Each structure stands twice: as C-alpha cells, then as structure tokens.
C-alpha cells in the first residue's frame, strides 16, 4: 500500500505537466503531489463511510441496568451495575467505545455512577496491561430478566447514519495517527505487537488512505526531492532569476 500511495503521489505531481505549458511556471503547481496525497486520503475515507453498512450501537444513556465488568475490572474497583459517565472528562457516548478509551488513555480518571452516587476510579499503565492480558470482554451491557415476560429485556439500539462530521473526525484521527507513526511521542511505550492484514475492501481502502497521509506528511519536509522542498527551491530560483545546477539538485534530491 505504501508503494501504491507513492505512485499516487507521483501521479499527482504529473498533473501540472498534462496542462497548458504556460501554466507550468506557476510555482504552486510544485505542491500538486502534496495536495493530491491529502485529497486522496480524504476521498478514500469519505468512500469508506459512504459504502459502509449502517451499524447499530448501544448509547451509554440507554444502558438502563448499567454495565457488567470482567473479574479483572472488578479487581480494579468496578462493580456490576456501575455506569461509566466520562473518561478524563470526556463524555462516553457509545458502550463499545469505553474499552478502547481506557486502553488508549493510561493514567485515566474514570467517573462512574453507582447507586446514584458519583465515584472516580484511576487506571494506571499497569492496570491497562492487566486489562489487555485478561480473558473475555472487559465491559459489556448488563441485561436484567423481565419479571413480566420472563425473558431478557431488549436494550434500545441507535442506528448510526452517514455523517460528514464523522468523516472529518476520522480524517483528523488518521492524520494524527500518520504523524505519530512518523514521529512517535517521547512517552510512547510498546505494549504489544499487532500484525494485521486487511482482507476486506474497506480495510484496504483504510490502509491506503493512511499510507497516503504518511507520504503527504513526509512531503512537508522542506528538502529537495519532497514537494515542499521543491516548492521552496522554485521560489528561490524565481527570485534570483537563475536555476540551480540540475545535476547537483538531483543528487541532493
């Protein structure tokens, strides 16, 4: 996918050459490959959302009987029936998001409601490792049998619709992930090795959009051979009304 994203970048760079020759002196056309990277990634993410089947999720407010926690979570201070309100002051909307929010935010402060009483539970790095190594689902919706029907009551599910706002949010998340991939944070800790090969079409589009963003961010480097670097060089050449030595420029590139 990274090779394909580089080929797409080269295609984006070649677009100005396909147009009228009098436009080739426009210095901003040097950035065409860079713009094409980010636009292609956005277009792919938009396509993923557009083609994705409508999904259903359980809203946090609709978990009328609270949540059920694994043995590991109960050892950390949770009890069956607790309702998780927020994680690091970020309101939890979907039940399915809770586990990921906890695992991706070590040293989190989790606010819960237990029998009309608000409490706080702190999750450390060590606690996160315990949750990862534990078996089964850490958190799930708590079902209570209905006395009237003698059956398990259904919990209201919300249908997730196409949202352009969600597309923008995912694009922002992908971009941040691509930047962190190139420039990991100092506090980054390797907690496990994950090897995934997307087998479905949506997964392949997702990986391609991520690779396009990686290539796009790398081309923000102001060095010869990269889009922004070529743009800076072309501006300098325009100001001095003289081109740099092509052989030397290619060697540096």
Buried (B, 14 or more C-beta within 10 A) or exposed (E): BEEBBBEBBEEBBEEBEEEEEEEEEEBEBBBBBBBBBBEBBBEBBBBBBEEEEEEEBBBBEEBEBBBBBBEBBEEBBBBEBBBBBBBEEEEBEBBBBBBEBBBEBBEBEBBBBEEEEEBEBEBEEEBBBBBEEBEEEBBBBBBEEEEEEEEEEEBEEBEBEEEEEEBEEBBEEBBEEBBEEEEEEEEEEEEEEEEEEEEEEBEBBBBBBBBBBBBBBBBBEEBBEBBBBBBBBBEEBEEEEEEBEEEEBEEEE
